[in-house]
């Protein structure tokens, strides 16, 4: 499976259609930026999780620097951050860096 199939880059202009008006299931949206080495490493962990859990959750990545209006509208001031959406509503979030096992457990708790 190619990475685009389980961990998709999402442009700012497609957020409302894809996440707010999208499917009812769990959507994980991470805001990240490749300019920081720790964010690149964290992104690799999230790709692994996306590959493992793609059957139960949709995974999206938004480049923080490329989405200034969206990050401001959502009140995002620091990255990395993961937002969890169900039925078009943000139901939870994780700010900062967490171990892979913690994120997986968090996803299972939300479904």
C-alpha positions in Angstrom: 0.0 0.0 0.0 1.4 3.4 -1.0 1.6 6.1 1.8 -0.9 8.3 0.0 -3.5 5.6 0.5 -3.3 5.6 4.3 -1.7 8.9 5.3 -2.8 11.7 3.1 -1.5 15.3 2.8 -4.5 17.6 3.1 -4.6 21.2 1.8 -6.1 23.9 3.9 -8.8 24.6 1.3 -10.0 20.9 1.4 -10.3 20.6 5.2 -14.0 21.5 5.5 -15.1 19.2 2.7 -12.9 16.3 3.8 -13.0 16.5 7.6 -16.1 18.6 8.6 -18.3 17.3 5.8 -16.6 13.9 5.3 -17.2 10.5 6.5 -18.7 9.7 10.0 -15.8 7.5 11.1 -12.8 8.7 13.1 -10.5 11.0 11.3 -7.0 11.8 12.7 -5.6 15.2 11.5 -2.1 16.0 12.4 -0.5 19.5 12.0 3.2 19.2 11.4 6.1 20.9 9.7 9.1 19.2 8.1 11.3 22.2 9.0 11.9 20.6 12.4 13.8 17.3 12.8 11.6 16.1 15.7 8.5 16.7 13.6 9.9 14.6 10.8 10.6 11.7 13.2 7.1 12.1 14.7 5.6 12.1 11.2 7.3 8.7 10.6 5.7 7.3 13.7 2.3 8.6 12.6 2.8 7.0 9.1 3.4 3.6 10.8 0.3 4.0 12.9 -1.7 5.0 9.8 -0.5 1.9 8.0 -1.4 -0.3 10.9 -4.8 1.2 11.6 -6.0 2.4 8.2 -9.0 0.0 8.4 -10.5 1.8 11.4 -9.4 5.5 11.0 -8.6 7.9 8.2 -5.3 9.8 8.6 -4.5 13.2 7.3 -1.5 15.5 7.5 -1.6 19.3 7.2 1.6 21.3 6.8 1.3 24.0 9.5 3.2 26.6 7.5 1.0 26.1 4.5 -2.3 26.5 6.4 -2.1 29.8 8.3 -5.8 30.6 8.1 -6.9 27.1 9.2 -4.4 27.0 12.1 -5.6 30.4 13.3 -9.3 29.4 13.0 -8.6 26.2 15.0 -6.5 28.1 17.6 -3.4 26.0 16.9 -0.3 27.8 18.2 2.2 24.9 18.6 3.0 21.8 16.7 2.9 18.9 16.5 -0.8 18.5 17.4 -3.2 15.7 16.5 -6.9 16.5 16.3 -9.5 13.7 16.3 -12.7 14.3 14.4 -15.9 12.2 14.4 -19.0 13.3 12.5 -17.4 16.6 11.5 -16.7 17.6 15.1 -13.4 17.7 17.0 -13.8 15.2 19.8 -10.3 15.2 21.2 -6.7 16.3 20.7 -3.1 15.5 21.6 -0.7 18.4 21.9 3.0 17.5 21.7 4.9 14.3 21.0 3.6 10.9 22.4 4.8 7.3 22.1 3.3 5.2 19.4 1.6 2.9 21.8 -0.1 5.8 23.6 -1.5 7.2 20.3 -2.8 3.7 19.3 -4.5 3.3 22.6 -6.0 6.7 22.3 -7.4 5.9 18.9 -9.0 2.6 20.2 -10.5 4.6 23.1 -12.3 6.9 20.6 -13.8 4.2 18.3 
